């Protein structure tokens, strides 16, 4: 089970709103409580100390009770391949939202996705796929949207309709224009059916990357974007970062895309993105 309470500090801050007897968080008894339940690191404790809401011992206990009950009652598995950009998207989304889950590797290199039991439960025979309490569902963008609806805390999409439109415009430009031509099936077809060598594959990849990433970069330039599309990473960054990773693997020159590189650098400093990185996955070739 992968769960990091650092991913949802607002959950704990909401616990501080309605109180009868506020107490000082600096009291040793409260500090020992945080440490004894082994649920808050120093960083989250400091976050709560700075919160404008007082915190009672009883309210804190109730918050951790609710969190523990949620973690035990909801079981989710993510079927993933370490280098799949679509899987990478969902791993980032799960981490940003702080949703408890288990990563189950599916080895695309050995066609495990085409065999039972995975293929039986997932008619699309691809990754990622999410197994919830009721079924297995595929398609990364549908999964990410569902996560945001099913788990409202730490929203991936902003509240303003115009900003939601922009986030979807940029994310779906990458997901719809690049995923199919640059995906594993297309590259295999170029190599096996058309006899293309690595130079032919790279030329194909770079053609589509330049077309779409140029449009995304222009949008970011128009907004004078800094570290993220908005004030924090979300829907767009879930899709962008895996594509930047794959672009580098293909040898694509990201020099003309300073806004994309700046967002990539900012995201690389965050634990949600580092934990989702292909090199950090249980099926990564570096981990095997």
MODELLER restraints for C-alpha pairs under 7 A, 6 or more apart:
rsr = mdl.restraints
at = mdl.atoms
rsr.add(forms.Gaussian(group=physical.xy_distance, feature=features.Distance(at['CA:1:A'], at['CA:100:A']), mean=6.46, stdev=0.5))
rsr.add(forms.Gaussian(group=physical.xy_distance, feature=features.Distance(at['CA:1:A'], at['CA:101:A']), mean=5.41, stdev=0.5))
rsr.add(forms.Gaussian(group=physical.xy_distance, feature=features.Distance(at['CA:1:A'], at['CA:102:A']), mean=4.77, stdev=0.5))
rsr.add(forms.Gaussian(group=physical.xy_distance, feature=features.Distance(at['CA:2:A'], at['CA:100:A']), mean=5.49, stdev=0.5))
rsr.add(forms.Gaussian(group=physical.xy_distance, feature=features.Distance(at['CA:2:A'], at['CA:101:A']), mean=5.21, stdev=0.5))
rsr.add(forms.Gaussian(group=physical.xy_distance, feature=features.Distance(at['CA:2:A'], at['CA:102:A']), mean=5.71, stdev=0.5))
rsr.add(forms.Gaussian(group=physical.xy_distance, feature=features.Distance(at['CA:3:A'], at['CA:98:A']), mean=6.61, stdev=0.5))
rsr.add(forms.Gaussian(group=physical.xy_distance, feature=features.Distance(at['CA:3:A'], at['CA:99:A']), mean=6.74, stdev=0.5))
rsr.add(forms.Gaussian(group=physical.xy_distance, feature=features.Distance(at['CA:3:A'], at['CA:100:A']), mean=4.76, stdev=0.5))
rsr.add(forms.Gaussian(group=physical.xy_distance, feature=features.Distance(at['CA:3:A'], at['CA:101:A']), mean=6.92, stdev=0.5))
rsr.add(forms.Gaussian(group=physical.xy_distance, feature=features.Distance(at['CA:4:A'], at['CA:98:A']), mean=6.20, stdev=0.5))
rsr.add(forms.Gaussian(group=physical.xy_distance, feature=features.Distance(at['CA:5:A'], at['CA:39:A']), mean=6.71, stdev=0.5))
rsr.add(forms.Gaussian(group=physical.xy_distance, feature=features.Distance(at['CA:5:A'], at['CA:40:A']), mean=6.72, stdev=0.5))
rsr.add(forms.Gaussian(group=physical.xy_distance, feature=features.Distance(at['CA:5:A'], at['CA:98:A']), mean=6.77, stdev=0.5))
rsr.add(forms.Gaussian(group=physical.xy_distance, feature=features.Distance(at['CA:6:A'], at['CA:44:A']), mean=6.08, stdev=0.5))
rsr.add(forms.Gaussian(group=physical.xy_distance, feature=features.Distance(at['CA:7:A'], at['CA:95:A']), mean=6.71, stdev=0.5))
rsr.add(forms.Gaussian(group=physical.xy_distance, feature=features.Distance(at['CA:7:A'], at['CA:96:A']), mean=6.01, stdev=0.5))
rsr.add(forms.Gaussian(group=physical.xy_distance, feature=features.Distance(at['CA:7:A'], at['CA:97:A']), mean=6.32, stdev=0.5))
rsr.add(forms.Gaussian(group=physical.xy_distance, feature=features.Distance(at['CA:7:A'], at['CA:98:A']), mean=4.69, stdev=0.5))
rsr.add(forms.Gaussian(group=physical.xy_distance, feature=features.Distance(at['CA:8:A'], at['CA:97:A']), mean=6.76, stdev=0.5))
rsr.add(forms.Gaussian(group=physical.xy_distance, feature=features.Distance(at['CA:8:A'], at['CA:98:A']), mean=5.71, stdev=0.5))
rsr.add(forms.Gaussian(group=physical.xy_distance, feature=features.Distance(at['CA:8:A'], at['CA:154:A']), mean=6.63, stdev=0.5))
rsr.add(forms.Gaussian(group=physical.xy_distance, feature=features.Distance(at['CA:9:A'], at['CA:44:A']), mean=6.58, stdev=0.5))
rsr.add(forms.Gaussian(group=physical.xy_distance, feature=features.Distance(at['CA:12:A'], at['CA:63:A']), mean=6.71, stdev=0.5))
rsr.add(forms.Gaussian(group=physical.xy_distance, feature=features.Distance(at['CA:13:A'], at['CA:48:A']), mean=6.26, stdev=0.5))
rsr.add(forms.Gaussian(group=physical.xy_distance, feature=features.Distance(at['CA:13:A'], at['CA:51:A']), mean=6.71, stdev=0.5))
rsr.add(forms.Gaussian(group=physical.xy_distance, feature=features.Distance(at['CA:15:A'], at['CA:59:A']), mean=6.13, stdev=0.5))
rsr.add(forms.Gaussian(group=physical.xy_distance, feature=features.Distance(at['CA:15:A'], at['CA:60:A']), mean=6.57, stdev=0.5))
rsr.add(forms.Gaussian(group=physical.xy_distance, feature=features.Distance(at['CA:15:A'], at['CA:63:A']), mean=6.05, stdev=0.5))
rsr.add(forms.Gaussian(group=physical.xy_distance, feature=features.Distance(at['CA:16:A'], at['CA:53:A']), mean=5.18, stdev=0.5))
rsr.add(forms.Gaussian(group=physical.xy_distance, feature=features.Distance(at['CA:16:A'], at['CA:54:A']), mean=5.51, stdev=0.5))
rsr.add(forms.Gaussian(group=physical.xy_distance, feature=features.Distance(at['CA:16:A'], at['CA:55:A']), mean=4.72, stdev=0.5))
rsr.add(forms.Gaussian(group=physical.xy_distance, feature=features.Distance(at['CA:16:A'], at['CA:59:A']), mean=6.99, stdev=0.5))
rsr.add(forms.Gaussian(group=physical.xy_distance, feature=features.Distance(at['CA:17:A'], at['CA:53:A']), mean=5.66, stdev=0.5))
rsr.add(forms.Gaussian(group=physical.xy_distance, feature=features.Distance(at['CA:19:A'], at['CA:56:A']), mean=6.71, stdev=0.5))
rsr.add(forms.Gaussian(group=physical.xy_distance, feature=features.Distance(at['CA:21:A'], at['CA:56:A']), mean=6.31, stdev=0.5))
rsr.add(forms.Gaussian(group=physical.xy_distance, feature=features.Distance(at['CA:22:A'], at['CA:54:A']), mean=5.41, stdev=0.5))
rsr.add(forms.Gaussian(group=physical.xy_distance, feature=features.Distance(at['CA:22:A'], at['CA:55:A']), mean=5.54, stdev=0.5))
rsr.add(forms.Gaussian(group=physical.xy_distance, feature=features.Distance(at['CA:22:A'], at['CA:56:A']), mean=4.90, stdev=0.5))
rsr.add(forms.Gaussian(group=physical.xy_distance, feature=features.Distance(at['CA:23:A'], at['CA:54:A']), mean=6.86, stdev=0.5))
rsr.add(forms.Gaussian(group=physical.xy_distance, feature=features.Distance(at['CA:23:A'], at['CA:55:A']), mean=6.12, stdev=0.5))
rsr.add(forms.Gaussian(group=physical.xy_distance, feature=features.Distance(at['CA:23:A'], at['CA:56:A']), mean=5.37, stdev=0.5))
rsr.add(forms.Gaussian(group=physical.xy_distance, feature=features.Distance(at['CA:25:A'], at['CA:31:A']), mean=6.93, stdev=0.5))
rsr.add(forms.Gaussian(group=physical.xy_distance, feature=features.Distance(at['CA:25:A'], at['CA:49:A']), mean=6.45, stdev=0.5))
rsr.add(forms.Gaussian(group=physical.xy_distance, feature=features.Distance(at['CA:25:A'], at['CA:55:A']), mean=6.97, stdev=0.5))
rsr.add(forms.Gaussian(group=physical.xy_distance, feature=features.Distance(at['CA:30:A'], at['CA:57:A']), mean=6.70, stdev=0.5))
rsr.add(forms.Gaussian(group=physical.xy_distance, feature=features.Distance(at['CA:34:A'], at['CA:40:A']), mean=6.01, stdev=0.5))
rsr.add(forms.Gaussian(group=physical.xy_distance, feature=features.Distance(at['CA:71:A'], at['CA:100:A']), mean=6.40, stdev=0.5))
rsr.add(forms.Gaussian(group=physical.xy_distance, feature=features.Distance(at['CA:75:A'], at['CA:101:A']), mean=6.74, stdev=0.5))
rsr.add(forms.Gaussian(group=physical.xy_distance, feature=features.Distance(at['CA:75:A'], at['CA:132:A']), mean=6.38, stdev=0.5))
rsr.add(forms.Gaussian(group=physical.xy_distance, feature=features.Distance(at['CA:75:A'], at['CA:133:A']), mean=6.44, stdev=0.5))
rsr.add(forms.Gaussian(group=physical.xy_distance, feature=features.Distance(at['CA:76:A'], at['CA:101:A']), mean=4.88, stdev=0.5))
rsr.add(forms.Gaussian(group=physical.xy_distance, feature=features.Distance(at['CA:76:A'], at['CA:102:A']), mean=6.39, stdev=0.5))
rsr.add(forms.Gaussian(group=physical.xy_distance, feature=features.Distance(at['CA:76:A'], at['CA:130:A']), mean=6.97, stdev=0.5))
rsr.add(forms.Gaussian(group=physical.xy_distance, feature=features.Distance(at['CA:76:A'], at['CA:131:A']), mean=5.62, stdev=0.5))
rsr.add(forms.Gaussian(group=physical.xy_distance, feature=features.Distance(at['CA:76:A'], at['CA:132:A']), mean=4.83, stdev=0.5))
rsr.add(forms.Gaussian(group=physical.xy_distance, feature=features.Distance(at['CA:77:A'], at['CA:101:A']), mean=5.47, stdev=0.5))
rsr.add(forms.Gaussian(group=physical.xy_distance, feature=features.Distance(at['CA:77:A'], at['CA:102:A']), mean=4.72, stdev=0.5))
rsr.add(forms.Gaussian(group=physical.xy_distance, feature=features.Distance(at['CA:77:A'], at['CA:103:A']), mean=5.92, stdev=0.5))
rsr.add(forms.Gaussian(group=physical.xy_distance, feature=features.Distance(at['CA:77:A'], at['CA:104:A']), mean=6.62, stdev=0.5))
rsr.add(forms.Gaussian(group=physical.xy_distance, feature=features.Distance(at['CA:77:A'], at['CA:130:A']), mean=5.79, stdev=0.5))
rsr.add(forms.Gaussian(group=physical.xy_distance, feature=features.Distance(at['CA:77:A'], at['CA:131:A']), mean=5.03, stdev=0.5))
rsr.add(forms.Gaussian(group=physical.xy_distance, feature=features.Distance(at['CA:77:A'], at['CA:132:A']), mean=6.74, stdev=0.5))
rsr.add(forms.Gaussian(group=physical.xy_distance, feature=features.Distance(at['CA:78:A'], at['CA:101:A']), mean=6.84, stdev=0.5))
rsr.add(forms.Gaussian(group=physical.xy_distance, feature=features.Distance(at['CA:78:A'], at['CA:102:A']), mean=6.03, stdev=0.5))
rsr.add(forms.Gaussian(group=physical.xy_distance, feature=features.Distance(at['CA:78:A'], at['CA:103:A']), mean=4.87, stdev=0.5))
rsr.add(forms.Gaussian(group=physical.xy_distance, feature=features.Distance(at['CA:78:A'], at['CA:104:A']), mean=5.82, stdev=0.5))
rsr.add(forms.Gaussian(group=physical.xy_distance, feature=features.Distance(at['CA:78:A'], at['CA:128:A']), mean=6.83, stdev=0.5))
rsr.add(forms.Gaussian(group=physical.xy_distance, feature=features.Distance(at['CA:78:A'], at['CA:129:A']), mean=5.89, stdev=0.5))
rsr.add(forms.Gaussian(group=physical.xy_distance, feature=features.Distance(at['CA:78:A'], at['CA:130:A']), mean=4.75, stdev=0.5))
rsr.add(forms.Gaussian(group=physical.xy_distance, feature=features.Distance(at['CA:78:A'], at['CA:131:A']), mean=6.42, stdev=0.5))
rsr.add(forms.Gaussian(group=physical.xy_distance, feature=features.Distance(at['CA:79:A'], at['CA:103:A']), mean=6.11, stdev=0.5))
rsr.add(forms.Gaussian(group=physical.xy_distance, feature=features.Distance(at['CA:79:A'], at['CA:104:A']), mean=4.74, stdev=0.5))
rsr.add(forms.Gaussian(group=physical.xy_distance, feature=features.Distance(at['CA:79:A'], at['CA:105:A']), mean=5.81, stdev=0.5))
rsr.add(forms.Gaussian(group=physical.xy_distance, feature=features.Distance(at['CA:79:A'], at['CA:106:A']), mean=6.22, stdev=0.5))
rsr.add(forms.Gaussian(group=physical.xy_distance, feature=features.Distance(at['CA:79:A'], at['CA:127:A']), mean=6.29, stdev=0.5))
rsr.add(forms.Gaussian(group=physical.xy_distance, feature=features.Distance(at['CA:79:A'], at['CA:128:A']), mean=5.43, stdev=0.5))
rsr.add(forms.Gaussian(group=physical.xy_distance, feature=features.Distance(at['CA:79:A'], at['CA:129:A']), mean=5.09, stdev=0.5))
rsr.add(forms.Gaussian(group=physical.xy_distance, feature=features.Distance(at['CA:79:A'], at['CA:130:A']), mean=6.28, stdev=0.5))
rsr.add(forms.Gaussian(group=physical.xy_distance, feature=features.Distance(at['CA:80:A'], at['CA:87:A']), mean=5.33, stdev=0.5))
rsr.add(forms.Gaussian(group=physical.xy_distance, feature=features.Distance(at['CA:80:A'], at['CA:103:A']), mean=6.62, stdev=0.5))
rsr.add(forms.Gaussian(group=physical.xy_distance, feature=features.Distance(at['CA:80:A'], at['CA:104:A']), mean=6.05, stdev=0.5))
rsr.add(forms.Gaussian(group=physical.xy_distance, feature=features.Distance(at['CA:80:A'], at['CA:105:A']), mean=5.03, stdev=0.5))
rsr.add(forms.Gaussian(group=physical.xy_distance, feature=features.Distance(at['CA:80:A'], at['CA:106:A']), mean=5.68, stdev=0.5))
rsr.add(forms.Gaussian(group=physical.xy_distance, feature=features.Distance(at['CA:80:A'], at['CA:127:A']), mean=5.60, stdev=0.5))
rsr.add(forms.Gaussian(group=physical.xy_distance, feature=features.Distance(at['CA:80:A'], at['CA:128:A']), mean=5.08, stdev=0.5))
rsr.add(forms.Gaussian(group=physical.xy_distance, feature=features.Distance(at['CA:81:A'], at['CA:87:A']), mean=6.39, stdev=0.5))
rsr.add(forms.Gaussian(group=physical.xy_distance, feature=features.Distance(at['CA:81:A'], at['CA:105:A']), mean=5.55, stdev=0.5))
rsr.add(forms.Gaussian(group=physical.xy_distance, feature=features.Distance(at['CA:81:A'], at['CA:106:A']), mean=5.42, stdev=0.5))
rsr.add(forms.Gaussian(group=physical.xy_distance, feature=features.Distance(at['CA:81:A'], at['CA:107:A']), mean=6.14, stdev=0.5))
rsr.add(forms.Gaussian(group=physical.xy_distance, feature=features.Distance(at['CA:81:A'], at['CA:108:A']), mean=6.77, stdev=0.5))
rsr.add(forms.Gaussian(group=physical.xy_distance, feature=features.Distance(at['CA:81:A'], at['CA:127:A']), mean=6.78, stdev=0.5))
rsr.add(forms.Gaussian(group=physical.xy_distance, feature=features.Distance(at['CA:82:A'], at['CA:278:A']), mean=4.77, stdev=0.5))
rsr.add(forms.Gaussian(group=physical.xy_distance, feature=features.Distance(at['CA:82:A'], at['CA:281:A']), mean=5.75, stdev=0.5))
rsr.add(forms.Gaussian(group=physical.xy_distance, feature=features.Distance(at['CA:82:A'], at['CA:283:A']), mean=6.02, stdev=0.5))
rsr.add(forms.Gaussian(group=physical.xy_distance, feature=features.Distance(at['CA:82:A'], at['CA:284:A']), mean=5.68, stdev=0.5))
rsr.add(forms.Gaussian(group=physical.xy_distance, feature=features.Distance(at['CA:83:A'], at['CA:278:A']), mean=5.52, stdev=0.5))
rsr.add(forms.Gaussian(group=physical.xy_distance, feature=features.Distance(at['CA:85:A'], at['CA:242:A']), mean=5.11, stdev=0.5))
rsr.add(forms.Gaussian(group=physical.xy_distance, feature=features.Distance(at['CA:85:A'], at['CA:243:A']), mean=6.62, stdev=0.5))
rsr.add(forms.Gaussian(group=physical.xy_distance, feature=features.Distance(at['CA:86:A'], at['CA:128:A']), mean=6.32, stdev=0.5))
rsr.add(forms.Gaussian(group=physical.xy_distance, feature=features.Distance(at['CA:86:A'], at['CA:140:A']), mean=5.67, stdev=0.5))
rsr.add(forms.Gaussian(group=physical.xy_distance, feature=features.Distance(at['CA:87:A'], at['CA:127:A']), mean=6.16, stdev=0.5))
rsr.add(forms.Gaussian(group=physical.xy_distance, feature=features.Distance(at['CA:87:A'], at['CA:128:A']), mean=4.70, stdev=0.5))
rsr.add(forms.Gaussian(group=physical.xy_distance, feature=features.Distance(at['CA:87:A'], at['CA:140:A']), mean=6.93, stdev=0.5))
rsr.add(forms.Gaussian(group=physical.xy_distance, feature=features.Distance(at['CA:88:A'], at['CA:242:A']), mean=6.06, stdev=0.5))
rsr.add(forms.Gaussian(group=physical.xy_distance, feature=features.Distance(at['CA:88:A'], at['CA:276:A']), mean=6.30, stdev=0.5))
rsr.add(forms.Gaussian(group=physical.xy_distance, feature=features.Distance(at['CA:88:A'], at['CA:277:A']), mean=6.99, stdev=0.5))
rsr.add(forms.Gaussian(group=physical.xy_distance, feature=features.Distance(at['CA:89:A'], at['CA:238:A']), mean=4.90, stdev=0.5))
rsr.add(forms.Gaussian(group=physical.xy_distance, feature=features.Distance(at['CA:89:A'], at['CA:239:A']), mean=5.41, stdev=0.5))
rsr.add(forms.Gaussian(group=physical.xy_distance, feature=features.Distance(at['CA:89:A'], at['CA:242:A']), mean=6.48, stdev=0.5))
rsr.add(forms.Gaussian(group=physical.xy_distance, feature=features.Distance(at['CA:90:A'], at['CA:140:A']), mean=6.24, stdev=0.5))
rsr.add(forms.Gaussian(group=physical.xy_distance, feature=features.Distance(at['CA:90:A'], at['CA:144:A']), mean=6.23, stdev=0.5))
rsr.add(forms.Gaussian(group=physical.xy_distance, feature=features.Distance(at['CA:91:A'], at['CA:276:A']), mean=5.27, stdev=0.5))
rsr.add(forms.Gaussian(group=physical.xy_distance, feature=features.Distance(at['CA:92:A'], at['CA:238:A']), mean=5.72, stdev=0.5))
rsr.add(forms.Gaussian(group=physical.xy_distance, feature=features.Distance(at['CA:92:A'], at['CA:272:A']), mean=6.14, stdev=0.5))
rsr.add(forms.Gaussian(group=physical.xy_distance, feature=features.Distance(at['CA:92:A'], at['CA:273:A']), mean=5.75, stdev=0.5))
rsr.add(forms.Gaussian(group=physical.xy_distance, feature=features.Distance(at['CA:92:A'], at['CA:276:A']), mean=5.46, stdev=0.5))
rsr.add(forms.Gaussian(group=physical.xy_distance, feature=features.Distance(at['CA:93:A'], at['CA:144:A']), mean=6.46, stdev=0.5))
rsr.add(forms.Gaussian(group=physical.xy_distance, feature=features.Distance(at['CA:93:A'], at['CA:238:A']), mean=6.06, stdev=0.5))
rsr.add(forms.Gaussian(group=physical.xy_distance, feature=features.Distance(at['CA:95:A'], at['CA:272:A']), mean=5.02, stdev=0.5))
rsr.add(forms.Gaussian(group=physical.xy_distance, feature=features.Distance(at['CA:96:A'], at['CA:272:A']), mean=5.69, stdev=0.5))
rsr.add(forms.Gaussian(group=physical.xy_distance, feature=features.Distance(at['CA:97:A'], at['CA:153:A']), mean=6.73, stdev=0.5))
rsr.add(forms.Gaussian(group=physical.xy_distance, feature=features.Distance(at['CA:97:A'], at['CA:154:A']), mean=5.26, stdev=0.5))
rsr.add(forms.Gaussian(group=physical.xy_distance, feature=features.Distance(at['CA:105:A'], at['CA:283:A']), mean=6.06, stdev=0.5))
rsr.add(forms.Gaussian(group=physical.xy_distance, feature=features.Distance(at['CA:106:A'], at['CA:112:A']), mean=6.03, stdev=0.5))
rsr.add(forms.Gaussian(group=physical.xy_distance, feature=features.Distance(at['CA:106:A'], at['CA:113:A']), mean=6.30, stdev=0.5))
rsr.add(forms.Gaussian(group=physical.xy_distance, feature=features.Distance(at['CA:113:A'], at['CA:119:A']), mean=5.88, stdev=0.5))
rsr.add(forms.Gaussian(group=physical.xy_distance, feature=features.Distance(at['CA:113:A'], at['CA:125:A']), mean=5.47, stdev=0.5))
rsr.add(forms.Gaussian(group=physical.xy_distance, feature=features.Distance(at['CA:113:A'], at['CA:126:A']), mean=5.90, stdev=0.5))
rsr.add(forms.Gaussian(group=physical.xy_distance, feature=features.Distance(at['CA:114:A'], at['CA:125:A']), mean=5.74, stdev=0.5))
rsr.add(forms.Gaussian(group=physical.xy_distance, feature=features.Distance(at['CA:119:A'], at['CA:125:A']), mean=5.12, stdev=0.5))
rsr.add(forms.Gaussian(group=physical.xy_distance, feature=features.Distance(at['CA:121:A'], at['CA:136:A']), mean=6.29, stdev=0.5))
rsr.add(forms.Gaussian(group=physical.xy_distance, feature=features.Distance(at['CA:122:A'], at['CA:136:A']), mean=6.34, stdev=0.5))
rsr.add(forms.Gaussian(group=physical.xy_distance, feature=features.Distance(at['CA:122:A'], at['CA:137:A']), mean=6.84, stdev=0.5))
rsr.add(forms.Gaussian(group=physical.xy_distance, feature=features.Distance(at['CA:122:A'], at['CA:138:A']), mean=6.95, stdev=0.5))
rsr.add(forms.Gaussian(group=physical.xy_distance, feature=features.Distance(at['CA:124:A'], at['CA:138:A']), mean=6.98, stdev=0.5))
rsr.add(forms.Gaussian(group=physical.xy_distance, feature=features.Distance(at['CA:127:A'], at['CA:138:A']), mean=6.92, stdev=0.5))
rsr.add(forms.Gaussian(group=physical.xy_distance, feature=features.Distance(at['CA:128:A'], at['CA:138:A']), mean=6.02, stdev=0.5))
rsr.add(forms.Gaussian(group=physical.xy_distance, feature=features.Distance(at['CA:128:A'], at['CA:139:A']), mean=6.66, stdev=0.5))
rsr.add(forms.Gaussian(group=physical.xy_distance, feature=features.Distance(at['CA:128:A'], at['CA:140:A']), mean=6.17, stdev=0.5))
rsr.add(forms.Gaussian(group=physical.xy_distance, feature=features.Distance(at['CA:129:A'], at['CA:136:A']), mean=6.44, stdev=0.5))
rsr.add(forms.Gaussian(group=physical.xy_distance, feature=features.Distance(at['CA:129:A'], at['CA:137:A']), mean=5.37, stdev=0.5))
rsr.add(forms.Gaussian(group=physical.xy_distance, feature=features.Distance(at['CA:129:A'], at['CA:138:A']), mean=4.25, stdev=0.5))
rsr.add(forms.Gaussian(group=physical.xy_distance, feature=features.Distance(at['CA:129:A'], at['CA:139:A']), mean=6.89, stdev=0.5))
rsr.add(forms.Gaussian(group=physical.xy_distance, feature=features.Distance(at['CA:130:A'], at['CA:136:A']), mean=5.45, stdev=0.5))
rsr.add(forms.Gaussian(group=physical.xy_distance, feature=features.Distance(at['CA:130:A'], at['CA:137:A']), mean=5.25, stdev=0.5))
rsr.add(forms.Gaussian(group=physical.xy_distance, feature=features.Distance(at['CA:130:A'], at['CA:138:A']), mean=6.37, stdev=0.5))
rsr.add(forms.Gaussian(group=physical.xy_distance, feature=features.Distance(at['CA:131:A'], at['CA:137:A']), mean=6.49, stdev=0.5))
rsr.add(forms.Gaussian(group=physical.xy_distance, feature=features.Distance(at['CA:148:A'], at['CA:155:A']), mean=5.91, stdev=0.5))
rsr.add(forms.Gaussian(group=physical.xy_distance, feature=features.Distance(at['CA:148:A'], at['CA:156:A']), mean=6.31, stdev=0.5))
rsr.add(forms.Gaussian(group=physical.xy_distance, feature=features.Distance(at['CA:156:A'], at['CA:234:A']), mean=4.20, stdev=0.5))
rsr.add(forms.Gaussian(group=physical.xy_distance, feature=features.Distance(at['CA:156:A'], at['CA:235:A']), mean=4.88, stdev=0.5))
rsr.add(forms.Gaussian(group=physical.xy_distance, feature=features.Distance(at['CA:157:A'], at['CA:164:A']), mean=5.88, stdev=0.5))
rsr.add(forms.Gaussian(group=physical.xy_distance, feature=features.Distance(at['CA:157:A'], at['CA:234:A']), mean=6.27, stdev=0.5))
rsr.add(forms.Gaussian(group=physical.xy_distance, feature=features.Distance(at['CA:157:A'], at['CA:235:A']), mean=5.75, stdev=0.5))
rsr.add(forms.Gaussian(group=physical.xy_distance, feature=features.Distance(at['CA:158:A'], at['CA:164:A']), mean=5.68, stdev=0.5))
rsr.add(forms.Gaussian(group=physical.xy_distance, feature=features.Distance(at['CA:167:A'], at['CA:235:A']), mean=6.54, stdev=0.5))
rsr.add(forms.Gaussian(group=physical.xy_distance, feature=features.Distance(at['CA:167:A'], at['CA:236:A']), mean=5.40, stdev=0.5))
rsr.add(forms.Gaussian(group=physical.xy_distance, feature=features.Distance(at['CA:168:A'], at['CA:236:A']), mean=6.99, stdev=0.5))
rsr.add(forms.Gaussian(group=physical.xy_distance, feature=features.Distance(at['CA:170:A'], at['CA:216:A']), mean=6.07, stdev=0.5))
rsr.add(forms.Gaussian(group=physical.xy_distance, feature=features.Distance(at['CA:170:A'], at['CA:236:A']), mean=6.60, stdev=0.5))
rsr.add(forms.Gaussian(group=physical.xy_distance, feature=features.Distance(at['CA:171:A'], at['CA:236:A']), mean=4.85, stdev=0.5))
rsr.add(forms.Gaussian(group=physical.xy_distance, feature=features.Distance(at['CA:171:A'], at['CA:239:A']), mean=5.74, stdev=0.5))
rsr.add(forms.Gaussian(group=physical.xy_distance, feature=features.Distance(at['CA:171:A'], at['CA:240:A']), mean=6.86, stdev=0.5))
rsr.add(forms.Gaussian(group=physical.xy_distance, feature=features.Distance(at['CA:173:A'], at['CA:212:A']), mean=6.83, stdev=0.5))
rsr.add(forms.Gaussian(group=physical.xy_distance, feature=features.Distance(at['CA:174:A'], at['CA:212:A']), mean=6.73, stdev=0.5))
rsr.add(forms.Gaussian(group=physical.xy_distance, feature=features.Distance(at['CA:177:A'], at['CA:212:A']), mean=6.98, stdev=0.5))
rsr.add(forms.Gaussian(group=physical.xy_distance, feature=features.Distance(at['CA:178:A'], at['CA:208:A']), mean=6.55, stdev=0.5))
rsr.add(forms.Gaussian(group=physical.xy_distance, feature=features.Distance(at['CA:178:A'], at['CA:209:A']), mean=6.94, stdev=0.5))
rsr.add(forms.Gaussian(group=physical.xy_distance, feature=features.Distance(at['CA:182:A'], at['CA:205:A']), mean=6.02, stdev=0.5))
rsr.add(forms.Gaussian(group=physical.xy_distance, feature=features.Distance(at['CA:187:A'], at['CA:201:A']), mean=6.74, stdev=0.5))
rsr.add(forms.Gaussian(group=physical.xy_distance, feature=features.Distance(at['CA:190:A'], at['CA:196:A']), mean=5.39, stdev=0.5))
rsr.add(forms.Gaussian(group=physical.xy_distance, feature=features.Distance(at['CA:190:A'], at['CA:201:A']), mean=6.93, stdev=0.5))
rsr.add(forms.Gaussian(group=physical.xy_distance, feature=features.Distance(at['CA:191:A'], at['CA:197:A']), mean=6.32, stdev=0.5))
rsr.add(forms.Gaussian(group=physical.xy_distance, feature=features.Distance(at['CA:202:A'], at['CA:250:A']), mean=6.23, stdev=0.5))
rsr.add(forms.Gaussian(group=physical.xy_distance, feature=features.Distance(at['CA:206:A'], at['CA:252:A']), mean=6.11, stdev=0.5))
rsr.add(forms.Gaussian(group=physical.xy_distance, feature=features.Distance(at['CA:217:A'], at['CA:257:A']), mean=6.11, stdev=0.5))
rsr.add(forms.Gaussian(group=physical.xy_distance, feature=features.Distance(at['CA:217:A'], at['CA:259:A']), mean=6.29, stdev=0.5))
rsr.add(forms.Gaussian(group=physical.xy_distance, feature=features.Distance(at['CA:217:A'], at['CA:260:A']), mean=6.43, stdev=0.5))
rsr.add(forms.Gaussian(group=physical.xy_distance, feature=features.Distance(at['CA:220:A'], at['CA:259:A']), mean=6.40, stdev=0.5))
rsr.add(forms.Gaussian(group=physical.xy_distance, feature=features.Distance(at['CA:221:A'], at['CA:259:A']), mean=6.86, stdev=0.5))
rsr.add(forms.Gaussian(group=physical.xy_distance, feature=features.Distance(at['CA:225:A'], at['CA:259:A']), mean=6.84, stdev=0.5))
rsr.add(forms.Gaussian(group=physical.xy_distance, feature=features.Distance(at['CA:226:A'], at['CA:262:A']), mean=6.99, stdev=0.5))
rsr.add(forms.Gaussian(group=physical.xy_distance, feature=features.Distance(at['CA:227:A'], at['CA:262:A']), mean=5.98, stdev=0.5))
rsr.add(forms.Gaussian(group=physical.xy_distance, feature=features.Distance(at['CA:227:A'], at['CA:263:A']), mean=4.79, stdev=0.5))
rsr.add(forms.Gaussian(group=physical.xy_distance, feature=features.Distance(at['CA:227:A'], at['CA:266:A']), mean=5.60, stdev=0.5))
rsr.add(forms.Gaussian(group=physical.xy_distance, feature=features.Distance(at['CA:228:A'], at['CA:263:A']), mean=5.44, stdev=0.5))
rsr.add(forms.Gaussian(group=physical.xy_distance, feature=features.Distance(at['CA:241:A'], at['CA:264:A']), mean=6.09, stdev=0.5))
rsr.add(forms.Gaussian(group=physical.xy_distance, feature=features.Distance(at['CA:267:A'], at['CA:273:A']), mean=6.23, stdev=0.5))
rsr.add(forms.Gaussian(group=physical.xy_distance, feature=features.Distance(at['CA:268:A'], at['CA:274:A']), mean=6.19, stdev=0.5))
rsr.add(forms.Gaussian(group=physical.xy_distance, feature=features.Distance(at['CA:278:A'], at['CA:284:A']), mean=6.25, stdev=0.5))
rsr.add(forms.Gaussian(group=physical.xy_distance, feature=features.Distance(at['CA:279:A'], at['CA:286:A']), mean=6.38, stdev=0.5))
